[in-house]
Amino acid sequence: LRYKNIKEMAQNLPEVDLVVATFWSTAYYWLPKIKNKNPHFLYLYFIQDIESRFYPYNLDVKEKIRQSYRFVDYRVVTTEWIKNELLNIGFTSQKINIGIDLNVFYPRNKKYSKQIKRIILQARPKSYQRGFEKALEVCKILNKKKKNIKFVFFGCNEEDLKPFNIPFEYENMGLIYDSNKVAELYCSCDIFFDPSIFQGFGMPGLEAMACGIPTVLTKEGGITEY
């Protein structure tokens, strides 16, 4: 079901057992209105990251995120890192392990030249926490030192990359919504590089490892659990 706005949702939501929020803005703005109309439902917040870190200089949003944790009956997280971060500000949560589909993410035959080493990077320039600008610095250094490498980006449109005037050759695969195609892309490369400043869990790194691809990852966040 789709609703035009929060008010319509609150008034017309059918009888359910559980209402789940998946991002701070839905937990902060939507849940209180739905809860006021339907106080007998159970409310859960599936917290996939420490979202206050997405806004390092916005104290108002940081406070709203902290308040959003109060509006639910249950808080579910995917890593001990998120669980401990919440505990540090006074909120308990239940960790439920997540995984990946090994019928999709598994080693496959590589069809590209063995002479050229392909380095794949999930490029998300609009999300500062994904560390794209730092990644470009690393790529520039590698490009100067090694002549037999090729950089492969995915996760953004070409328009998002234009402002950076990238000074080396790369291949941008754009936005990919098919998990099988993502797995094929991992398997066509030699190294997966994720320069994120932190990760709530870091699914791409785990997916690449399942495909048999060595990974270069930062050590901050839930990524340390694998």
N, C-alpha and C positions, 0 to 999 in steps of 0.2 A: 504494500500500500504506500502511496505517496501523498503527502499533504502539502497544501500551498504555503502554510506558515505554522509557527509553533502553536498559536491559539487553536487552529483547526485540528491539529494533531491531538492536543490536550483534550479537546471536546469529543473527538470522534474515535479515539483509540479503542479498539475492541478489547474485550476481557483477555488479559494475558497473565502469565505467571511471573514474568521477569522482563524488565526494561533494561537494556544495556547501552551505556555510553562508551564511545571509543576515542574521544578526543575532548580536551578540556572545555572547548567552547560549547559543545553539546551538553556536557555535564553541568556547566555553570549557567548557561542561558536557558536550556530546554528542560532539563530534569525538574527544577523547582516548579515550573508551570504545570508539567504533566503530573508531578507528585501531588500538587495542590488539588488537582481535579480527581486524581486516582490514588489516594493515600494507601489503599490496601494492596497495591502491586508491590513486588520486591524490586529494588533498584540496585544495579551493579555497574561499576566503572571498570572496564578492561583497560588498564593503564599500560601502554606499550613503550613508554619512554618517560624520562624526567622532562616534561614539556616546558617547565620553567626555564630550562637551559636554552630553549629555542629563542628566548627573548632576554639576552643578558643585561640589557640596559633599560628594560621597561618594567619598572617596579609595580605599576598598576596591574599589568597582566600577570606578573608573578604572584601577586596577592590573590587575584581571581582564580588562578590555577590552584593555589593552596586551599582556597575556600571551596572549590569544586569537589575536593575530596570528602567534604562534610555532608554532601547532599545524597549520599548513597548508603545502602545497607551493607554492601560488600565491595571490596576492592580486590581485583585479581591482577596479578603481574606475571611476567614470564621469566624473570631472573632474580637472583639473590641481590644483585646490584640495585635494581629498582626497589626491591623490598626494603633493603637497608636504608636507601635514600629517603624513602617515605617514613620509615621508623624514626629517622633523625629529626623529622619535623612533627612527630607525634601521631602518625597514622599507621595502623596495622594493615596487613594485606595477606592474601593467600597466593602462594606461587603455584602455577600450573605449568609444567614443562610443555614446550612446543617443539615440533620437529619439522622435517621436510618429507616430501613424497619420494622415496627411493625408487619408485617405478618411473619417475621422471628424471631425477637428478642422479646420474650414474655415469661412469667413464664411457666415452664413445670414441670411435676411430677419428683421428684428426685428419682433415682433408687438405690442410694448408702446408706450405713449404716448411721443412724442418730447418732450413737455413735462416729464415726470418723468425725472430722471437716476438710473439704477439703479447702485448701487455694490455689487459682489459681493465677498464675503470668505469664504475657507475658514476656518471657525471651529473651532479645536481647543483648547478651554480646558484640557484635561487635559495638554497637552504645552506646558510653559513656553516651549520654544524657538520656538513658533509665535506668541508675542507677542500673545495675544488681549487681555490687559488693556490694553496700550498701544494696541491697535487701538480699543478702546472709547473711550479718551480722545480719539483723533482723530475718531471718529464723533460724539462729543458736541459737539466744536467745530464740525464741519461742520453738524450738525443745528441749531445755534444761528444759524449764519451764512446757511445756505441753506434755503429752504422747499420747493424743487422737487426734492428728492432722496429716494431710498428705499434702505434698506440691505437686502441679500439675503445671508443666511448659508447655508452648506452644510458638511457634514462632521461634524456632531454632532447628538445628539438634543436635544430641547427641555429635557429634565431637566438636561442639562449647562449650560444657559444660565440656569436659574432662580436659582442663587446670586448672580448678578451684578446682579439687579434692573435690567435695562437700561431706561433712562429715555426711550427714543425708540422710535418705531414701526419694526419690522423684519419681514421675512419669512424664516422658517427652512425651508429645503428638506430639511433632515435629511441622512441618509446616502444617498449615491447610488452604486450599484455599476455602473450601465450607462454606459459611456463616451459613447455617443451622447446620452444624456440630459444628461450633464455638458456636452457641447459645445453642446447646445441652450440650456442655462442660461447659459453664457458669452455666447452670441449674443443673449440677451434683455436683456443688461446693457450699460452704457456704459463702466464702468471696473472693472478687476480690481485688488484691493488685497490684497497679501500682506505683513504686517508681521513675518514671521519674523525672529528674531534672527540666524539663519544658515540656509543651505540646503546640503545635500549636492549637489543638482542643482537642485531647484525645478521639477518637472514642471508644476504648475498654471500658473505664469507663462508657460511656453512654450506650453502648450495654449491659453491665453487669447489670446496673441499670434497664434497660427495661426488663431484664430477672428476675428481682426481687431479685438480689444478692446484699447484702451490699458491699460498696466499700471503700477502704482505698487509698486515692489519695493525691499527693502533691498539694500545692496551687499555684504553679507558672505557669502562662501562660493562654491560652484560656480555660483550664479546669475549671476555676473559673466561666465560664458562665453557667455551669449547676451544 
